[in-house]
């Protein structure tokens, strides 16, 4: 269904109120906004580490990876879950990951393991900045999560800042229900003061297994689901984190797959080995050539705006609003990773142009 004007009017004030979903943009106005790279933590590479492996976590401190995810789910054997949970809490309290986004992947929702994870992690002295929630299939599961976390939050004498949520889509049911799942951060299902949805992750291997597909290098068997996750994330101003490459020694294919994901519009990629960090983070950052082009285009645009000109020609191309928004997206990310100079005094873009 199309979003009604009254719904848009109700959502727009929330862009500046600080309420849950405050940085989200209604689909009807999303195209007017610069990419959310400036408001969310960098997650070009999201590195999974077994939650019960202190040695690997300690080594990760010096990796300069955007996001470290301490895993209580797939990377941990069933008989080591309690150990992993306790170890993760200790690591959160003792390790300094030097500015990285620190995430914890909990066990699947509505299980005793997930409840124990939530109780331990959210009552811990140091909380993660992000939690990854695997195998989400319905909006009701997220409602359950929000309620459980807020129950723990209410017992704390001095709660920390809100924690980001990355929702992992790993099944056909999850793909079918994507619209309802991402609407969680727009609908007044729960105005959480503890959690905010910040992105979607595509769980490729679980998805392939669930549909009976054979995984291939080309990943054409995953194309529909991959693009569905990406499209829904971008429609609601969320990050989109691409599939994992489990062949961690094949760095040429990793680069090719990372470049493809970045060109499709994904903001980052899941990884499982330290050797994958540099390649993935390089491919999910703008190239020097793209940055230089965007800087020159930004300067030309500002000059034409000051002179009152509308559409203009730049390097034999007619420049319109979609081109300028792509330019702003490139520069927002480049500036965030330190590859471009600070933004000059902005010239407002006429949204009615």
Residue pairs with C-beta under 8 A, 6 or more apart in sequence:
2 28
3 26
3 27
3 28
7 26
8 26
8 28
8 29
11 24
11 26
11 186
12 26
12 29
14 21
14 22
14 24
15 22
15 23
15 24
15 25
16 22
19 191
20 162
20 185
20 190
20 191
20 192
20 193
20 195
20 196
21 185
21 186
21 196
21 197
23 36
23 39
23 237
24 185
24 186
24 236
24 237
24 238
25 32
25 33
25 236
25 237
26 186
27 235
27 236
30 234
30 235
30 236
30 237
31 322
31 325
32 325
32 349
32 351
33 237
34 325
34 328
34 329
34 332
35 267
35 328
35 329
35 332
35 333
36 237
36 238
36 239
37 267
37 329
37 332
37 333
37 336
38 332
38 335
38 336
40 164
40 198
40 199
40 239
41 66
41 67
41 101
41 129
41 130
41 164
41 198
42 66
42 67
42 101
42 268
42 336
42 337
43 66
43 67
43 101
43 166
43 199
43 239
43 241
43 267
43 268
44 66
44 267
44 268
44 269
44 280
44 281
44 284
44 285
44 337
45 65
45 66
45 67
45 268
45 269
45 271
45 276
45 277
45 280
45 281
45 284
46 66
46 67
46 69
46 103
46 132
46 166
46 201
46 241
46 268
46 269
46 270
46 271
47 60
47 63
47 65
47 67
47 68
47 69
47 271
47 272
47 274
47 276
47 277
48 69
48 71
48 74
48 75
48 105
48 244
48 270
48 271
48 272
49 56
49 57
49 60
49 68
49 69
49 70
49 71
49 75
50 56
50 71
50 75
50 76
50 84
51 70
51 71
51 72
51 75
51 76
51 84
51 85
51 87
51 88
51 91
51 104
52 76
52 80
52 83
52 84
52 87
53 87
54 87
54 91
57 68
57 70
57 91
57 95
58 95
59 274
60 68
60 97
60 274
61 95
61 96
61 97
61 98
62 98
63 274
63 277
64 98
64 277
65 100
65 274
65 277
65 281
66 100
66 101
66 268
66 281
67 100
67 101
67 102
67 103
67 130
67 268
68 97
68 100
68 101
68 102
68 103
69 103
69 104
69 105
69 130
69 132
70 88
70 91
70 92
70 102
70 103
70 104
70 105
70 128
71 84
71 104
71 105
72 81
72 84
72 85
72 88
72 104
72 105
72 106
72 107
72 113
72 117
73 105
73 106
73 107
73 108
73 134
74 105
74 134
76 84
81 107
81 113
81 116
82 116
85 116
85 117
85 120
85 121
86 120
88 104
88 120
88 121
89 120
89 121
89 124
92 102
92 104
92 121
92 124
92 125
92 126
92 127
92 128
93 124
93 125
93 126
101 129
101 130
101 164
102 128
102 129
102 130
103 128
103 129
103 130
103 131
103 132
103 164
103 166
104 117
104 121
104 128
104 130
104 131
104 132
105 131
105 132
105 133
105 134
105 168
106 113
106 114
106 117
106 118
106 121
106 131
106 132
106 133
106 134
107 113
107 114
107 117
107 134
108 114
108 134
108 135
109 133
109 135
109 136
109 141
109 142
109 144
109 145
110 141
110 144
115 148
118 145
118 148
118 149
118 152
119 152
121 127
121 128
121 131
122 149
122 152
122 153
122 156
122 163
122 194
123 152
123 155
123 156
127 160
127 163
128 163
129 163
129 164
130 163
130 164
130 165
130 166
130 198
131 163
131 164
131 165
131 166
131 195
132 166
132 168
132 201
133 142
133 145
133 165
133 166
133 167
133 168
134 168
134 170
134 203
135 168
135 170
135 171
135 174
135 203
135 206
136 142
136 167
136 168
136 169
136 170
136 174
136 181
137 171
137 173
137 174
137 177
138 173
138 177
138 180
138 181
139 177
139 180
139 181
139 183
139 184
139 189
142 165
142 167
142 181
142 184
142 197
143 184
143 189
143 190
145 165
145 195
146 189
146 190
146 192
146 194
146 195
147 190
149 163
149 192
149 194
149 195
150 190
150 192
150 193
150 194
150 195
153 159
153 193
153 194
159 193
159 194
162 192
162 193
162 194
162 195
162 196
163 194
163 195
163 196
164 195
164 196
164 197
164 198
164 199
165 195
165 196
165 197
165 198
166 198
166 199
166 200
166 201
166 239
166 241
167 181
167 182
167 197
167 199
167 200
167 201
168 200
168 201
168 202
168 203
169 175
169 178
169 181
169 200
169 201
169 202
169 203
169 207
169 225
169 229
170 202
170 203
170 206
170 207
170 210
171 206
171 207
171 210
172 207
172 210
172 211
172 225
174 181
175 207
175 224
175 225
175 228
175 229
178 200
178 228
178 229
178 232
179 232
181 232
182 197
182 200
182 232
182 233
182 235
182 236
182 238
183 236
184 197
185 196
185 197
185 236
185 238
186 236
197 238
198 238
198 239
199 233
199 238
199 239
199 240
199 241
199 267
200 229
200 232
200 233
200 238
200 239
200 240
200 241
201 229
201 241
201 270
202 222
202 225
202 226
202 229
202 230
202 240
202 241
202 242
202 243
203 243
204 215
204 219
204 222
204 226
204 243
204 244
205 215
205 243
205 244
205 246
207 213
207 222
207 225
208 214
208 215
208 221
208 222
211 221
213 221
213 222
214 221
215 221
217 253
219 226
219 243
219 257
222 243
226 242
226 243
226 264
227 264
229 240
230 240
230 264
230 265
230 266
232 238
233 239
233 240
234 240
234 265
239 267
239 268
240 265
240 266
240 267
240 268
241 266
241 267
241 268
241 269
241 270
242 258
242 261
242 264
242 266
242 268
242 269
242 270
243 257
243 261
243 269
243 270
244 269
244 270
244 271
244 272
245 253
245 254
245 257
245 258
245 269
245 271
245 276
246 272
247 253
247 254
248 254
248 271
248 272
248 273
248 275
248 276
249 275
251 275
251 276
251 279
254 276
254 279
254 280
255 279
255 283
257 269
258 269
258 279
258 280
258 283
258 284
259 283
261 269
261 283
261 284
262 283
262 284
266 284
267 284
268 280
268 284
269 280
269 284
271 277
271 280
285 333
285 334
285 337
285 339
286 294
286 330
286 333
286 334
286 339
288 339
290 330
291 330
291 331
291 334
291 339
291 340
293 315
293 327
294 327
294 328
294 330
294 331
294 334
294 340
295 331
295 340
295 341
296 314
297 314
297 319
297 323
297 324
297 327
298 327
298 328
298 331
298 344
300 312
300 314
300 319
301 312
301 319
301 324
301 327
301 347
302 344
302 347
304 310
304 312
305 347
306 347
310 353
311 318
311 319
311 320
312 318
312 319
313 319
317 323
321 349
321 353
324 349
331 340
331 343
334 340
335 341
335 342
335 343
